[in-house]
Each structure stands twice: as C-alpha cells, then as structure tokens.
Amino acid sequence: MKSLDQFINQYKPLVESRLKSAIAELEAPKALKDSMLYSLEAGGKRIRPLLLFATLEAFKCKPEIGLDAAAAIEMVHTYSLIHDDLPSMDDDDLRRGKPTNHKIYGEATAILAGDALLTHSFKMIGNISPETASADTKLVLINKLSEASGAEGMVGGQVADMEGEGKQLSLKELEYIHINKTGRLLTYSVLAGAELAEASEQVKDKLQVFAYHIGLAFQIRDDILDLEGTVEQIGKPVGSDTDNDKSTYPSLLTLEGAKKALQNHIDHAKQELVTTNLNTSILEQITDLIGLRTS
Amino acid sequence: MKSLDQFINQYKPLVESRLKSAIAELEAPKALKDSMLYSLEAGGKRIRPLLLFATLEAFKCKPEIGLDAAAAIEMVHTYSLIHDDLPSMDDDDLRRGKPTNHKIYGEATAILAGDALLTHSFKMIGNISPETASADTKLVLINKLSEASGAEGMVGGQVADMEGEGKQLSLKELEYIHINKTGRLLTYSVLAGAELAEASEQVKDKLQVFAYHIGLAFQIRDDILDLEGTVEQIGKPVGSDTDNDKSTYPSLLTLEGAKKALQNHIDHAKQELVTTNLNTSILEQITDLIGLRTS
C-alpha cells in the first residue's frame, strides 16, 4: 500500500511545477507574473490538488490526468488568499510566515494578480487535452468551479464571514460560512476528480458527503489551531480569531466540544468512504491528516 | 434598413434584463447581490453586448442567441470597472455620475462583487443552451474570454497602465496598454458573435482587424472626451487624465493629431467590414457612434 508521504512526495512537486510553468507561459507584464507566482509559490499543503489526485487514485485512474484541473483549483485558492489578506479585508501582513502579496507588490497589483489567477483557472480547465476529458466533462468542471468559487460558494461565504464579524453567530450561521468559504472548493477538488474518472452519480453523491465532512473538519481544526498552535506552525499570530472578534467552533462549542465535533466529522467522512468500495487508502490518510494537522 | 436606434432600443433592454435576472437567481448574501447589481445597473452604452448582437445580425443570425454571452461580457466589463475604481487603483468616487461601488458598499464588498461577477461570467457561457452552441464552441468562448480578460489581456493592460503613470510613454507603449486594457474585450465581443455564427476563419480574421481598429478608436475618443467633454457627458471631472499625469493620445499626438488618428481607425474599420460581404449596416453605424460618441 502506498503511504501518504510517498503520494505527497510524488504529486505535490508535480502540481507546483505545473503552476510555475503556467505562469511562465503567460505573455504579460513582469510585475504581474511575479506577483501571481509569488503567492502560488508561498507554499502550503496543496491539500486541494492532493484531494483531486487521491480521488483519481481511488478510481485507479492515473492521478496525472488531473494535473491541469489541480493547478486551476490551486490558482483559485491562491487568488482567494491574496484578496482575503488585503487591507480592506483581513488586513494580514503575514501568510504562511511570509509577507502577504500586497506587502510586496502593493495593493493594486495584488488585486490584479488575484483577478488574473481566477481568470486563468478557467482556461486551464478549458485547455485540458481531449484525450483526458470530453468537451462536456470540461464544461461540467468549469460550471462547477464557477459555482463553488463564486457568489453561491466561496465569495458568498467570505461576504457572510465579514457580515458575521463582531456578532454572536449560531452554529448554523457559522456552518453556512465555512461550508461556502472553505468547504465548497475542497468539495470541488474531490468532485472534479470524480468527474474526470467518470464516476456514477451514486458514487459522486457519496464523495460529496465525504467532502462535506472533511470540509467542516478542516475548518474546525483551523479554529482549534488558532488557539493551540504556535506562530511557527500556523504562520500568523496565535489567537487572531479571538482578537478579531470572530465566532469560531471553540467559542460556540467550547474547545472540548470543538474537538468532539472534529472527530465526528472525521469519523463520518471515513464511514462514507468505505461505502464507495473504491481504492480509498490515500483519501483516508488525507482525512486523518486533516484531523490532526498542525499547520 | 434597421436603424441603430431601433437596434439599441430592442437589444439594450434585453441584455439589461438578463443581467438583472442572472443576479436575482443567485443564492447568495443580499449585500453581495446588491453590490453586483448596483454596478451592472449603473448604465452605460452596453457597447460590448451591442457589438456581439450586431455581429450576429451581420451573419443574419438571431441576435438573441448571443444573450448569455453578451451578459457574461458585460459582467466582466463591470467587474473591471469596480476594481479599477478602488482606492488603491484609480481611486474614483464617481462612475457615470453615480458613486462608485466601494463608496456605497465599502471596499471589501466591492472587491468581492467584482470577483463574483468575473466568476459568474464563465458559468453564463458554460450554460448557453446546447441548441445555441456546441460544447466545443462554448469552450472556445470560455478560453477566449479568459485570454481577453486575464493576464494576457485586460488585466495585463491595466498593470501596464499603472506602470506607465507619470512616465512619458511611446505611442507603441500607449497602444499596448489600450489594445489590452480596452481593445481585447471589445474584440472578444465581435469574435464571440462570429463564433456563435460559426464564421469561417477568414471572416473571423477580418472581423478581428475591424475590432482592433474600433478598439483603438474607442480609446482615442475617450482621451479626446476627457479634454473636450463636459462633466455631464463623461460622468467624471474633465481633464482627469492630465491631472493624473497619464500619457494620452492628445498628449502624444496633439489634439489635432489624435482626431486624425481616430478618423483613420474609423475609416480602416469600415473598409475592413466591407470586405466581409456580410450584412454589416448595424456594425457600421456602431463604428460611427464610437467615433462620434459624447459619453
């Protein structure tokens, strides 16, 4: 059985190199390309690409066929980080321990680098080779990427998050935010793999439930890390959610309650995986990683 | 022969109503939808949708088949205006005589409304009905929209424009900026019509030359208006380019020289149209409108 470490060592460099080449290919002003690449190269776990690759592995497809879709998803994720960090949004100076994009390139270029990454992501999918995906499959991938990341998904979640600041939210309101702000793009990563593998509707439904649970687990773990992690682990000041007066799982459920909810979502995710009868060993290990991650 | 006025009266309300319904259909936070709709409804000539409709008319196709693509283009154009107006970019308080988006909704929501409009535009095209466009045609439309509006097009032009501020640009540098910042999306509007009409490569090439000239004519007229227009006509302070120390066609060519260059591009555009042997009466009238427009 392949270990998660082996899997990560194989596929993380692959998507990172694809991201780099995609930017290098662009005929565009140097400052813009530099700014786009700076944030793409700022590191991170590449959890979304890995989820896509691991889903393909579950279907015994070559993970490589998901390379361009994985790069597209990472572009969308990266654009969202650049815009979230802006002075008018979270006003963060550090991201993964490095200066945020606007701190290096200025606010205007940072906004435009985000815009350009988002715009290019759709072409990355549109250009997937016809041997890998039919035109109809590519259109499904494009439509679902737009839904997952736009007003009805990630951007909507970010607006709801801003509206919730300084307010005492209900668990339902908090879940709406996280399902959209974080969960939708994680779910998309799994479902994009399923689309490329030509999964049945029934299996896609199961994978959607799986992804729903890991999406929430991811966010709960994030909230717990904000309280229990070190600056080195999380790359930003500890306790910044509390300082920003944000509702979090620990603030609503207590720290113990949040840990219990996290374990519940991890358990549900893994139970759902078993029912797919796929080759899910890597997906299971990623699920454990999400529950235990320290950065 | 149909007059341009009749054409505008028929198709401008159509695209405006489609934009409105597209936003109404979204399940998203109210503040986000309001902010998106505010800028979509801020008026304007809808020159891009009209170019697309007029191109379809030139092929004797029903302009209505271009409705969703036209709405998508207007969304991209509107997102670019919202982001351009931001304090870190042009810092404009007024747009078409009305407060800019961030003046009403705040900077964070304005950025996100722009992001959401851009994101949704790709789904608008992805969802064009299969009777109107094949999956392959839709992918061409998506890829070309990404190219025209991203790092290699509009966003790249905007970065070059910012880099050029306070510098004496050459005519070549100024043209690079405008071909990308304004021209590419105008050209796309024409070519999207040609794609939907299943035009031959030869005719598409001719229409691309036509669109290149009207794109530059559009920008030169803009620069002239900035000097000769009234606040009421242009919806912003007269002479703001000069105040912002921007290179313009009149500053490089003199006002007389700019007017001559404008007429040259209009003439070339119309000459190219004639060679297509299409039903180009509305496109010709739009070309004249671009040369003479006062707002």
Interface residues (C-beta under 8 A of the other chain):
Chain A: L26 E27 A28 P29 A31 L32 K33 M36 Y79 H83 L86 S88 M89 G106 E107 A108 T109 I111 L112 G114 D115 A116 L118 T119 H120 F122 K123 G126 N127 S134 A135 D136 K138 L139 I142 N143 L145 S146 E147 S149 G150 A151 E152 V155 G156 Q158 V159 A160 M162 E163
Chain B: L26 E27 A28 P29 A31 L32 K33 M36 Y79 H83 L86 S88 M89 G106 E107 A108 T109 I111 L112 G114 D115 A116 L118 T119 H120 F122 K123 G126 N127 S134 A135 D136 K138 L139 I142 N143 L145 S146 E147 S149 G150 A151 E152 V155 G156 Q158 V159 A160 M162 E163
